Amino acid sequence: MGDANHALRHWFRQGGWTQLELARAVGRLGQARGHNIAPDSSRVRRWLEGERPRHPVPELLAALFADRLGRPLTPADLGLAAPPAGEQVSWDHRALVTTLQDFTRSDLMIKRRDVLGATAALATGAVLEGRLAGWLAPDGSGPPPSLGPGRIGTAEIAEIEAATRTFWAWDAQRGGGLYREAVVGQLKAMTDLLDHGYPDPIGRRLFRSTADLARLAGWMSHDVGLQATAQKYFTLALHCAKRARDTGLGVEVLSRMARQMVHVGRPREALSLVALARRGSGSRLGPMASAMLVTCESWAHAALGDLQAVDRAVGTAEQLFSRAGHGETPGWLSYFDRAGLEGMAALSYRTAAEHRPGAERKAEPHLAEALRLRRDTYRRSNLFDVISLVGVRVLQGEHAEADRLATTVLGPAGRISSTRTFDRIEVVRRRAEADSARSKDARRLADTLAALRAA
């Protein structure tokens, strides 16, 4: 018996079970899975007080709480695993694979009708830094574990990579909600492949492909509002990129974590993640990847109202972009082009204008370029550009023009399965609502935007 298990107590309270109810639920699920177990309420009490249950109880509890609460949980989340100090995910091969298997299995089990309403706290500050600290360690990952021979080669991995590119394209077109479960299922299959031994080139490529899928699962989870789930997938993706020794892909994962932090109102955390990405990459980043990272920084500065820092960051990003040669963009950065650069600059200035009136004027030329250059395959990004433009018009007091844009151009938002899209619309709607007392056009715009979200 050790100290009380505060993590398990927390989730026990969230679940609303009595000790007897949980004991019976564990017994029923265990028997359904072929285990002969029948805990009683006193046993549950001892678990809560710190006793460590034996296999398969931690996995059964994680499955029950995940189903009950509508969010993926692992035994480690319940305080029933022993991660290394300061980390929740081990950088060791076998432990990483086990965590991937547990988390994807748990994610696939949760009730789909509950998942979009699931909420959980994001890790921040020292806790998050501890989880990601291994990113700065030397590349050497120690001797490979003793594993049975793998079953796939380069041809099969190429097929997986092609499927992942298709998933990314679907996400850009339709949002994360429609395909997230399919991506998590593919990731679960990938993690099972990792539980075998391969020659180093195959093993690294397999971990790189897994990192790409995990960052997509994280991005889709972020897109539909599952922020803690997204952060866990991003963390796992970073670990896999580290195992693959792909510094650039790790930086890209950290950049998505930074954008997530700005979106949820934690821009200082975003700046810390950008700094972490730079420390881990040293001088190995090319100008295109560096430009992408600086655009994340500009948005974080904008959310803090630091217009001078936004100016510096946007200028730096443009200089870096202009230095990038043709063919220098790695596959994981294929989404970042001139339209992406201009769209992020516009978003930064529109965001800064919430704190520094007049900054929206600087957004306009960037928006014009983004809307002119944006590829048709990036429908959600195009909607983000239009939302930024509507926001600029509201800040300029041109509510009638903003309503025209919202009515004629933002209609496709209802066909995008993306909570993030509607979160950005809501920011503009609240501003229009604040102006509605002195403007009928603002009132009409607020109603138009509210109807888009309700559609």
C-alpha positions in Angstrom: 0.0 0.0 0.0 1.4 3.4 -0.9 0.1 6.9 -0.9 -3.4 7.6 -2.1 -3.8 7.4 -5.9 -5.0 11.0 -6.6 -5.3 10.5 -10.3 -7.6 7.5 -9.9 -9.6 9.4 -7.3 -10.1 12.3 -9.7 -11.4 10.1 -12.5 -13.5 8.0 -10.0 -15.2 11.2 -8.9 -15.7 12.3 -12.6 -17.2 8.9 -13.4 -19.8 9.1 -10.7 -19.6 5.4 -9.7 -19.9 4.1 -6.2 -17.1 1.7 -5.2 -19.4 -1.3 -5.5 -20.6 -0.2 -8.9 -17.1 0.2 -10.2 -16.1 -3.2 -8.7 -19.0 -4.9 -10.5 -18.2 -3.1 -13.8 -14.6 -4.3 -13.7 -15.8 -7.8 -13.0 -18.3 -7.8 -15.9 -15.8 -6.4 -18.4 -13.1 -8.7 -17.2 -15.3 -11.8 -17.7 -16.4 -10.6 -21.1 -12.7 -10.4 -22.1 -12.0 -13.9 -20.7 -10.5 -13.0 -17.3 -11.7 -14.7 -14.1 -11.8 -11.6 -11.7 -14.4 -10.4 -9.3 -13.2 -7.5 -7.2 -15.4 -6.1 -4.4 -15.9 -2.6 -3.1 -13.2 -3.0 -0.5 -10.7 -3.8 -3.2 -11.7 -0.6 -5.1 -11.2 1.3 -1.9 -7.7 -0.1 -1.6 -7.0 0.9 -5.2 -8.0 4.5 -4.5 -5.8 4.4 -1.4 -2.8 3.5 -3.5 -2.7 -0.3 -3.9 -1.6 -1.2 -7.4 -4.0 -3.7 -9.1 -2.5 -6.5 -11.2 -3.0 -7.1 -14.8 -5.6 -6.9 -16.5 -7.3 -4.5 -14.0 -5.4 -1.3 -15.1 -6.4 -1.8 -18.7 -10.0 -2.7 -17.7 -10.3 0.5 -15.6 -8.9 2.6 -18.4 -11.5 1.2 -20.8 -14.4 1.7 -18.4 -13.5 5.3 -17.6 -12.9 6.1 -21.3 -16.3 4.8 -22.1 -18.0 6.5 -19.2 -16.4 9.9 -19.7 -16.1 10.0 -23.5 -12.4 10.6 -23.8 -9.4 8.2 -24.3 -7.6 7.3 -21.1 -4.6 5.0 -20.4 -3.6 3.2 -17.2 -0.9 5.9 -16.8 -3.6 8.6 -16.8 -5.3 6.7 -13.9 -2.0 6.6 -11.9 -1.7 2.9 -12.6 1.5 2.8 -14.6 5.0 4.0 -13.6 6.3 6.4 -16.2 9.8 7.8 -15.9 10.2 10.8 -13.6 8.9 14.0 -15.2 7.3 12.2 -18.2 4.1 10.6 -19.0 5.4 8.9 -22.1 8.7 7.0 -22.1 11.2 7.7 -24.9 12.1 4.0 -24.7 11.0 1.9 -27.7 8.9 -0.8 -26.0 7.3 1.6 -23.5 6.4 4.1 -26.3 4.8 1.3 -28.4 2.8 0.1 -25.4 1.5 3.6 -24.7 0.6 4.1 -28.4 -1.3 0.8 -28.3 -3.1 1.6 -25.1 -4.1 5.1 -26.1 -5.3 4.3 -29.6 -7.3 1.3 -28.4 -8.9 3.5 -25.7 -9.7 6.2 -28.2 -11.4 3.8 -30.5 -13.5 2.4 -27.7 -15.1 5.6 -26.5 -18.7 6.4 -27.5 -18.9 8.4 -30.6 -22.0 10.2 -29.4 -20.0 11.5 -26.4 -16.7 12.3 -27.9 -17.3 15.8 -29.2 -18.4 17.0 -25.8 -15.4 15.6 -24.0 -13.2 18.0 -22.2 -10.1 17.6 -20.2 -7.3 19.9 -19.0 -4.3 20.5 -21.2 -0.9 20.0 -19.7 1.0 23.3 -19.4 4.1 24.8 -17.8 6.5 22.5 -16.0 4.3 19.5 -16.6 4.3 19.9 -20.3 8.0 20.7 -20.4 8.7 17.5 -18.5 6.8 15.5 -21.0 8.7 17.0 -23.9 12.2 17.3 -22.3 13.5 14.2 -24.1 13.3 16.1 -27.4 16.5 17.9 -26.4 18.4 14.7 -25.6 21.1 13.4 -28.0 19.8 11.4 -30.9 21.3 8.1 -29.7 18.4 6.0 -28.6 20.3 3.1 -27.1 20.4 -0.5 -28.3 17.1 -1.7 -29.9 14.9 -4.0 -27.8 14.9 -7.7 -28.4 11.9 -8.1 -30.6 10.6 -10.7 -33.0 11.3 -10.2 -36.8 9.0 -7.6 -38.5 6.5 -8.5 -41.2 6.7 -5.6 -43.6 9.2 -3.8 -45.9 9.6 -0.6 -47.9 6.7 -1.4 -50.3 4.2 -1.8 -47.5 5.4 1.3 -45.7 5.1 3.3 -49.0 1.5 2.2 -49.2 0.9 3.4 -45.6 2.5 6.7 -46.4 0.3 7.1 -49.5 -2.8 6.4 -47.4 -1.7 9.0 -44.8 -1.3 11.6 -47.6 -4.8 10.9 -48.6 -6.1 11.4 -45.1 -4.2 14.7 -44.9 -5.9 15.8 -48.1 -9.3 14.8 -46.8 -8.7 16.7 -43.6 -7.8 19.9 -45.5 -11.0 19.6 -47.6 -13.6 18.5 -45.0 -12.2 19.0 -41.5 -11.1 16.5 -38.9 -14.5 15.2 -37.7 -15.4 12.9 -40.6 -12.1 10.9 -40.8 -10.6 11.1 -37.3 -11.7 7.6 -36.3 -10.3 6.1 -39.5 -7.0 7.7 -38.9 -6.8 6.5 -35.3 -7.7 3.0 -36.5 -4.8 3.1 -39.0 -2.5 4.4 -36.3 -3.5 1.5 -34.0 -2.5 -0.9 -36.8 0.8 0.9 -37.2 1.6 0.6 -33.5 1.1 -3.1 -33.7 3.7 -3.2 -36.5 6.2 -1.3 -34.3 6.2 -4.2 -31.8 8.7 -6.1 -33.9 12.3 -5.8 -34.9 13.5 -4.3 -38.2 16.7 -3.2 -39.8 17.5 0.3 -38.9 16.4 2.0 -42.2 13.1 0.2 -42.1 12.6 0.8 -38.4 13.3 4.5 -38.7 10.9 4.9 -41.7 8.2 3.0 -39.8 8.6 5.3 -36.8 8.5 8.3 -39.2 5.3 7.1 -40.8 3.8 6.5 -37.3 4.8 10.0 -36.3 3.0 11.5 -39.3 -0.2 9.5 -38.6 0.0 10.5 -34.9 0.4 14.2 -35.7 -2.6 13.9 -38.1 -4.6 12.2 -35.3 -3.6 15.1 -33.1 -4.5 17.7 -35.6 -7.9 16.2 -36.3 -8.6 15.9 -32.6 -7.7 19.6 -32.2 -9.9 20.4 -35.1 -13.0 18.9 -33.4 -12.2 20.3 -30.0 -10.6 17.3 -28.2 -7.7 19.4 -27.0 -6.2 17.0 -24.3 -6.5 14.1 -26.7 -4.8 16.2 -29.4 -2.0 17.1 -27.1 -1.4 13.4 -26.2 -1.2 12.4 -29.9 1.1 15.3 -30.6 3.3 14.2 -27.7 3.4 10.6 -29.1 4.1 11.9 -32.6 7.1 13.9 -31.2 8.4 10.7 -29.5 8.1 8.8 -32.7 9.9 11.5 -34.7 12.7 11.3 -32.2 12.9 7.5 -32.6 13.0 8.1 -36.4 15.7 10.7 -35.9 13.7 13.1 -38.0 14.4 16.5 -36.5 12.3 18.5 -39.0 9.2 16.4 -38.5 9.6 16.9 -34.7 9.7 20.6 -35.2 6.6 20.5 -37.3 4.8 18.6 -34.5 5.9 21.2 -31.9 4.6 24.0 -34.3 1.2 22.4 -34.3 1.2 22.1 -30.5 2.1 25.8 -30.5 -0.8 26.7 -32.7 -3.1 24.7 -30.5 -2.0 26.7 -27.5 -2.7 30.0 -29.2 -6.2 28.7 -30.2 -7.0 27.8 -26.6 -5.8 31.1 -25.2 -2.3 30.2 -24.0 0.0 32.2 -26.3 2.9 32.2 -23.8 2.9 28.4 -23.8 3.0 28.6 -27.6 6.1 30.8 -27.5 7.8 28.3 -25.1 7.0 25.4 -27.6 8.5 27.4 -30.5 11.6 28.0 -28.4 11.8 24.3 -27.6 11.5 23.4 -31.3 14.4 25.8 -32.0 16.6 24.4 -29.3 16.0 20.8 -30.4 16.7 21.6 -34.1 19.8 23.7 -33.7 21.0 24.8 -37.2 19.4 21.9 -39.0 16.2 23.6 -40.1 16.0 24.9 -43.7 14.5 28.4 -44.5 11.1 27.1 -45.4 10.6 25.2 -42.1 12.1 28.2 -40.2 9.6 30.5 -41.9 6.7 28.2 -40.9 7.9 28.2 -37.3 8.1 32.0 -37.2 4.5 32.4 -38.4 3.4 30.4 -35.3 5.5 32.8 -33.2 3.8 35.8 -34.9 0.3 34.6 -34.0 1.3 34.0 -30.4 2.7 37.6 -30.2 -0.5 38.9 -31.8 -2.6 37.1 -29.1 -0.5 39.0 -26.5 -1.1 42.3 -28.3 2.6 42.8 -29.1 2.3 44.5 -32.5 6.0 45.3 -32.9 6.9 41.6 -32.3 4.3 40.7 -34.9 5.9 43.1 -37.4 9.3 41.6 -36.7 8.1 38.0 -37.0 6.2 38.5 -40.2 9.2 40.3 -41.8 11.5 37.5 -40.7 9.1 34.8 -42.1 8.9 36.6 -45.4 12.7 36.9 -45.7 13.2 33.2 -44.8 10.5 32.2 -47.3 12.2 34.2 -50.1 15.5 32.3 -49.4 13.9 28.9 -49.8 14.9 27.2 -53.0 12.6 25.1 -55.2 12.4 21.5 -54.1 13.6 22.3 -50.6 10.2 21.7 -48.9 10.0 18.3 -47.2 6.9 16.3 -47.6 5.6 17.0 -44.1 5.7 20.7 -44.9 3.9 20.5 -48.3 0.9 22.5 -46.9 3.1 25.5 -46.3 3.3 27.7 -49.3 3.0 31.4 -50.1 -0.8 31.3 -49.4 -0.1 29.7 -46.1 2.5 32.3 -45.2 0.1 35.2 -46.2 -2.8 33.6 -44.4 -0.9 33.3 -41.1 0.4 36.9 -41.4 -3.2 38.1 -42.0 -4.5 36.1 -39.0 -1.7 37.5 -36.8 -2.6 41.1 -37.7 -6.3 40.5 -37.3 -5.7 39.0 -33.9 -3.4 41.8 -32.9 -6.1 44.3 -33.8 -8.2 43.0 -30.9 -5.6 44.6 -28.7 -4.2 47.3 -31.0 -6.9 49.1 -33.1 -5.7 49.9 -36.6 -3.6 46.7 -36.9 -6.3 45.2 -39.1 -5.2 47.5 -41.9 -1.9 45.5 -42.1 -3.9 42.3 -42.5 -5.6 43.4 -45.7 -2.8 43.0 -48.3 -1.9 39.6 -46.8 -5.5 38.5 -47.0 -5.8 39.6 -50.6 -2.7 37.4 -51.5 -3.9 34.4 -49.4 -7.3 34.4 -51.1 -5.8 34.8 -54.5 -3.2 32.0 -54.1 -5.0 29.5 -51.9 -5.3 26.1 -53.5 -8.7 24.6 -54.0 -7.7 21.5 -52.1 -7.4 23.6 -48.9 -11.0 24.4 -48.4 -10.8 24.8 -44.6 -7.8 27.2 -44.9 -9.8 29.2 -47.4 -12.6 29.5 -45.0 -10.2 30.7 -42.3 -9.0 33.4 -44.7 -12.6 34.6 -45.3 -13.3 34.5 -41.6 -10.2 36.7 -41.1 -11.5 39.1 -43.8 -15.0 39.3 -42.2 -13.3 40.0 -38.9 -11.2 42.8 -40.5 -14.4 44.4 -41.9 -16.1 44.2 -38.5 -13.1 46.0 -36.9 -13.3 48.6 -39.6 -17.0 49.1 -38.8 -18.1 47.8 -42.3 -20.8 45.5 -40.9 -22.9 45.4 -44.1 -19.9 44.3 -46.2 -19.0 41.8 -43.5 -22.6 40.4 -43.6 -22.5 40.1 -47.4 -19.3 38.1 -47.1 -20.6 35.9 -44.4 -23.8 35.3 -46.3 -22.3 34.6 -49.7 -18.9 33.1 -48.9 -19.0 31.4 -45.5 -21.9 29.1 -46.4 -19.6 26.1 -47.1 -18.6 26.3 -43.4 -21.6 24.2 -42.6 -20.2 21.4 -44.7 -16.9 21.4 -42.9 -16.6 19.0 -39.9 -14.4 21.4 -37.9 -15.1 22.8 -34.5 -12.1 25.0 -34.9 -13.7 26.8 -37.9 -16.8 27.7 -35.8 -14.6 28.8 -32.9 -13.1 31.4 -35.2 -16.5 32.4 -36.5 -17.6 32.8 -32.9 -14.8 35.3 -32.2 -16.1 37.5 -35.0 -19.7 37.0 -33.9 -19.0 38.2 -30.4 -17.4 41.3 -31.8 -20.4 42.0 -34.0 -22.7 41.4 -31.0 -20.8 44.0 -29.1 -21.4 46.5 -31.9 -25.1 45.6 -32.4 -26.5 48.2 -30.0 -25.4 51.0 -32.3 -25.7 49.3 -35.7 -28.5 47.3 -37.3 -26.0 45.9 -39.8 -23.9 44.6 -36.9 -27.0 42.9 -35.4 -27.8 41.3 -38.8 -24.2 40.1 -39.1 -24.3 38.6 -35.6 -27.5 36.7 -36.5 -26.0 35.5 -39.7 -22.9 34.1 -38.0 -25.0 32.5 -35.2 -27.1 30.8 -37.9 -23.9 29.4 -39.5 -22.9 27.8 -36.3 -26.3 26.4 -35.7 -26.7 25.0 -39.2 
